[in-house]
Amino acid sequence: MSKEPADSEMQGVEEVDPGEPIAVLAELEHYTSSGLLPRVRRAIQRRLAAAQLVSFVAGAAAVVLRELWFLLNEQLGPRDPRKDDSHGKKAP
């Protein structure tokens, strides 16, 4: 391993003046309509509303299916034997 600093490679490179890129980019500037921002917001809100609705429906369906599964298992599952003391008979 070398003990030289990591930026030692950058010291040998001459600095290059990139010129004026901002002036070039300023020529490419386009003005947007005043309705662009509200349209973008509405599109984002529509997508968020749809995502929340799908999430709610999927979650609700999962809860309903789980409850139906528990109900089915409870109805069809084996029952525990119970002592029936309702007749008033005493055990010998």
C-alpha positions, 0 to 999 in steps of 0.5 A: 500500500502506498502512503501517498494521499489520494488526491496526489493524482489530481495534483499532476493534472493541469486545471482546465478553464471550462469557459462560460457554460452558463452563457451557453445554457442560458440560450437553451432556456425555455419559459414554461406556461403558468399552468405547468406547475398545477398540472404536475401537482394534479398528476402527482396527487392523482397517482398518490390517491390511486396508490393509497386506494389500491393499498387500502383495497389490498389490505382490506381484502387480506383482512377479510380473507384472514377472518374467513380463514379463521372462521372456516378453521373454527367451524371445521376444526376438531373440537375439544372434549368438554364436560357437560355439567348442564344436566346436574349429574355429579361425577361418581 
